[in-house]
Amino acid sequence: MQTYIQKHYQRALAQQEKAKAKRTPQEHADALQSEWTNAIGTCPDVAEAELHVNLIHSVERDGYREEKVELHIGDVATMPIYILIPHNVTLPAPAVLAIHGHGYGHNEIVGRTQTGEIDEEAPGIHQHFAVQLVKRGVIAVAPEVAGFGSRRHPKDIETDQRSSCARFATQLLMLGQTLTGYRTEELLQVLRYMQKRSDIQENAIGMMGFSGGGLLALSVGIRSTVPKAIVLCGFPSTFIGSTMDRPHCHDNYAPGLALPSELPGYISTLAPRPLFIESGDNDMVFPVEPVQECIAEVRKVYEAAGASEHMAHDIFPGVHEISGRRSYDWVTSKLHSST
């Protein structure tokens, strides 16, 4: 079986090179973005829904105000969102859409425990990264991704399952859709909500995603030009070196996604927008060698586009986790400079 898969993969690589040779760089980027959207699918029921917002609470924290709202996406979904607003900044201010990965939901990136209390312990692999961003003077918007935390299936909440990714992903596949496609559509609605807020500067919105959140940040970036600077943490790699090499969550897979391009090709379509790639040198989920290969391939595209100064990366000493030692300041500086 592995021989068959490898042969099919090599054939796909050859076809990708032939297709690329026939296109201009812009035509190639446009084609790959269309292929990505075709593979993950769209969800018109989400995309066309009206948005309504309810405020749940507004509390003062150390250096910022924490709002929690419910974003009602028509009659399809209700998404809880934390909005962290720094003190002592002029509003409207730049903002970052902060997308968590696998764990206990958006509480994990805003300094709260699984049950919602203030987290007094050392942060986990998400490093409370929304808090780190707001402390650098930008608004951090942290939605809860479908399938995590309070948005798990009731049966998975009852049995204390970490997520509902497998349940939702397989059910959607039976309906000809993907979980990545659905989540992307919801996050595009979050961007629309952010653009309507009077305290967010519409032309200074960035995005930062970790692990499964990195997948979604890429997907949103492919679908929308609203994010002006993008940080992908613990995700950029190659398909053959990561999701096709070792077990991953069901939400990483979509039928035919690897046929038009390897993962670096899709990431390269973000050029010339500012892009930062971050990964641990001992990440066993996305191993460092394929990560370095990905960075090299993406950098070639940025250099060819005359945008090499807009791409940066950090391979830090660590595992599958956020570092932020360079990425936090990078994304906030990019957004502040655009104001």
C-alpha positions in Angstrom: 0.0 0.0 0.0 2.8 2.4 0.9 4.3 1.8 -2.6 1.1 2.8 -4.2 0.7 6.0 -2.1 4.3 7.0 -2.8 3.8 6.5 -6.6 0.6 8.5 -6.5 2.3 11.3 -4.6 5.3 11.5 -7.0 2.9 11.6 -9.9 1.1 14.5 -8.3 4.4 16.3 -7.8 5.2 15.9 -11.5 1.8 17.2 -12.5 2.2 20.2 -10.2 5.5 21.2 -11.8 4.0 21.0 -15.3 1.0 23.1 -14.3 3.3 25.7 -12.6 5.5 26.0 -15.7 2.5 27.0 -17.8 1.4 29.9 -15.5 2.7 33.2 -14.4 3.4 33.5 -10.7 0.1 35.3 -10.1 -1.8 32.9 -12.2 -0.3 30.0 -10.2 -1.2 31.6 -6.9 -4.7 32.3 -8.0 -5.1 28.7 -9.2 -3.8 27.3 -6.0 -6.1 29.4 -3.9 -9.1 28.2 -6.0 -7.9 24.6 -5.6 -7.7 25.1 -1.8 -11.2 26.4 -1.7 -12.5 23.7 -3.9 -10.9 21.0 -1.7 -12.0 22.3 1.7 -15.4 23.5 0.4 -17.6 26.4 1.3 -20.7 26.6 3.5 -23.2 29.1 2.1 -25.5 28.7 5.2 -22.7 30.2 7.3 -21.4 32.7 4.7 -24.8 34.2 4.0 -26.0 34.3 7.6 -26.9 37.5 9.4 -24.8 38.3 12.5 -26.1 39.2 15.9 -24.0 39.8 19.0 -24.8 39.5 22.7 -22.4 40.8 25.4 -21.8 38.2 28.1 -19.4 40.1 30.3 -16.9 43.0 30.4 -14.3 42.9 33.1 -11.1 44.7 33.9 -7.8 42.7 33.9 -4.2 43.7 34.4 -3.6 46.2 31.6 -6.6 45.5 29.5 -10.4 45.0 29.4 -11.8 41.6 28.7 -15.1 41.4 26.9 -16.8 38.1 26.1 -19.5 38.1 23.5 -21.7 35.5 21.7 -21.6 35.9 17.9 -24.8 34.4 16.5 -24.3 33.3 12.9 -27.9 33.2 11.7 -29.6 30.1 13.1 -26.6 27.9 12.3 -24.1 28.5 15.1 -23.4 30.5 18.3 -19.7 31.3 18.7 -18.3 32.7 22.0 -15.5 35.2 21.5 -13.1 36.9 23.9 -12.1 40.5 22.9 -9.1 41.8 24.9 -8.8 45.6 24.6 -5.6 47.2 25.9 -5.7 50.1 28.3 -3.9 53.4 27.3 -4.2 53.0 23.6 -5.9 55.3 21.1 -9.0 53.7 19.6 -9.6 52.4 17.0 -6.6 50.2 17.3 -4.9 47.4 15.4 -6.3 43.9 16.1 -5.2 40.3 15.8 -7.5 37.4 15.2 -6.0 34.8 17.6 -6.9 31.2 16.7 -6.3 28.5 19.2 -5.3 24.9 18.3 -6.2 21.6 19.9 -6.8 21.9 23.6 -9.6 23.1 25.8 -10.7 26.0 23.6 -10.3 29.7 23.7 -10.0 29.9 27.4 -6.5 28.4 26.9 -5.2 31.5 25.1 -6.8 34.2 27.3 -5.4 33.1 30.6 -8.4 31.1 31.9 -8.7 27.5 33.0 -10.9 24.9 31.3 -13.8 25.9 33.6 -13.3 29.6 33.1 -11.5 30.7 36.2 -8.4 32.9 36.1 -5.4 30.6 35.4 -2.8 31.0 38.1 -0.7 28.2 36.8 2.1 28.3 34.2 0.7 28.5 30.7 0.6 25.4 28.5 1.7 25.1 24.9 -0.6 27.9 23.8 1.3 30.3 26.2 -1.8 32.4 26.8 -0.9 34.1 23.5 -3.9 36.4 23.2 -2.8 38.0 26.5 0.7 38.4 25.2 -0.6 40.2 22.1 -2.9 42.6 24.0 0.0 43.5 26.3 1.8 44.7 23.2 -0.9 47.3 22.4 -3.2 45.5 20.0 -6.8 44.2 20.4 -6.8 40.4 20.5 -10.0 38.7 19.3 -10.1 35.0 20.4 -13.1 33.0 19.1 -13.8 29.4 20.2 -13.3 27.1 17.2 -16.1 24.7 16.5 -15.5 21.3 18.2 -13.6 22.6 21.2 -14.4 23.7 24.7 -18.1 24.7 25.0 -18.5 23.9 21.3 -18.0 20.2 21.6 -20.8 17.8 20.8 -22.9 17.2 23.9 -21.9 13.5 24.0 -18.3 14.5 23.9 -18.8 17.0 26.7 -20.6 14.3 28.8 -17.7 11.8 28.3 -15.0 14.5 28.7 -13.6 14.1 25.2 -10.9 16.6 24.4 -12.6 17.6 21.2 -15.3 16.7 18.7 -13.0 17.0 15.7 -13.3 13.3 14.7 -17.1 13.3 15.1 -17.7 16.5 13.2 -15.1 15.9 10.5 -16.4 12.5 9.6 -20.0 13.6 9.7 -19.3 16.5 7.3 -17.3 14.2 5.0 -20.5 12.1 4.6 -22.3 15.3 3.5 -19.6 16.3 1.0 -18.0 19.0 3.3 -15.0 19.3 5.5 -14.5 20.6 9.0 -11.7 22.9 7.8 -14.1 24.4 5.3 -16.8 25.0 7.9 -14.4 26.5 10.5 -12.9 28.7 7.8 -16.4 30.1 6.9 -17.1 30.8 10.6 -13.8 32.7 11.0 -14.5 34.7 7.9 -17.6 35.9 9.7 -15.5 36.8 12.7 -13.4 39.0 10.5 -16.6 40.7 9.2 -17.6 41.3 12.8 -14.1 42.7 13.6 -14.4 45.1 10.7 -17.7 46.4 12.0 -16.4 47.1 15.5 -15.7 50.9 16.1 -12.7 50.1 18.3 -10.8 48.1 15.7 -8.9 49.8 12.9 -10.3 48.1 9.8 -7.1 48.3 7.7 -4.8 47.0 10.5 -6.1 43.5 11.2 -3.7 40.6 11.6 -4.0 36.9 12.4 -2.1 34.4 14.5 -2.8 30.7 14.6 -1.2 27.8 16.4 -1.2 24.1 15.2 -4.8 23.4 14.1 -5.3 27.2 14.4 -2.4 27.6 12.0 -4.2 25.5 9.4 -7.2 27.8 9.9 -5.1 31.0 9.7 -3.7 29.8 6.4 -7.2 28.9 5.1 -8.7 32.3 6.1 -5.7 34.1 4.6 -6.2 32.2 1.3 -9.9 33.2 1.3 -9.6 36.8 2.5 -7.2 39.7 2.0 -8.4 41.4 5.2 -5.5 40.1 7.4 -2.6 42.3 6.6 0.0 40.3 8.6 -0.1 36.5 9.4 1.7 34.4 11.9 1.6 30.6 11.4 2.9 28.7 14.5 3.5 24.9 14.8 1.9 24.1 11.4 3.9 25.1 8.3 5.5 21.9 7.0 5.0 19.6 4.0 2.1 17.2 3.7 4.5 14.2 3.1 6.6 15.1 6.1 3.7 15.7 8.5 0.0 14.9 7.9 0.9 12.1 5.5 3.8 10.8 7.7 2.2 10.4 11.1 -1.2 10.4 12.8 -3.0 13.7 12.9 -6.4 14.9 13.8 -9.2 14.4 11.2 -9.5 18.1 10.6 -6.2 18.2 8.8 -7.5 16.2 5.8 -9.6 17.1 2.8 -10.1 15.0 -0.3 -7.6 15.8 -3.0 -5.9 18.6 -1.1 -2.4 17.4 -1.9 -3.0 16.9 -5.6 -2.7 20.5 -6.9 0.2 21.5 -4.5 2.3 20.6 -1.6 1.7 22.6 1.6 4.5 25.2 0.9 2.8 26.0 -2.4 -0.4 26.9 -0.7 1.4 29.0 2.0 3.3 30.8 -0.8 0.0 32.2 -2.1 0.0 34.6 0.8 2.9 36.5 -0.8 3.6 39.4 -0.7 1.6 39.9 2.5 3.8 39.9 5.7 4.2 36.3 6.9 5.9 34.9 10.0 6.6 31.1 10.4 7.4 29.8 13.9 8.1 26.2 14.9 10.0 24.3 17.7 13.1 22.4 16.8 11.9 19.4 18.7 8.3 19.4 17.5 7.2 15.8 17.0 3.9 16.8 15.4 5.4 18.9 12.7 9.1 17.7 12.5 11.7 20.4 12.0 13.2 19.1 8.7 10.0 19.4 6.7 9.4 22.8 8.4 12.8 24.0 7.2 12.0 22.7 3.7 8.7 24.6 3.8 10.4 27.8 4.9 13.0 27.5 2.1 10.3 27.0 -0.6 8.1 29.8 0.6 11.1 32.2 0.9 11.9 31.6 -2.8 8.4 32.8 -3.8 8.7 35.9 -1.5 12.1 36.7 -3.0 10.8 36.3 -6.6 8.0 38.7 -5.7 10.5 41.2 -4.4 9.0 40.8 -0.9 11.7 39.0 1.0 11.6 41.7 3.7 8.0 40.7 4.4 8.8 37.1 5.4 10.4 36.1 8.7 10.7 32.9 10.7 11.9 31.5 14.0 13.0 27.9 14.7 13.1 28.0 18.5 14.3 25.5 21.0 11.1 23.8 22.0 8.4 21.2 21.2 4.9 21.6 19.7 4.1 24.9 21.3 4.1 28.7 20.8 7.3 30.6 21.5 6.5 34.1 20.7 10.0 35.2 21.3 10.0 37.0 17.9 6.5 36.6 16.5 4.6 38.7 19.0 6.7 41.8 18.4 6.8 41.1 14.7 3.1 41.0 14.1 2.3 43.9 16.4 5.0 46.1 14.8 3.6 45.2 11.3 0.1 46.3 12.3 1.2 49.4 14.1 3.3 50.5 11.1 0.3 50.1 8.8 -1.7 52.7 10.8 
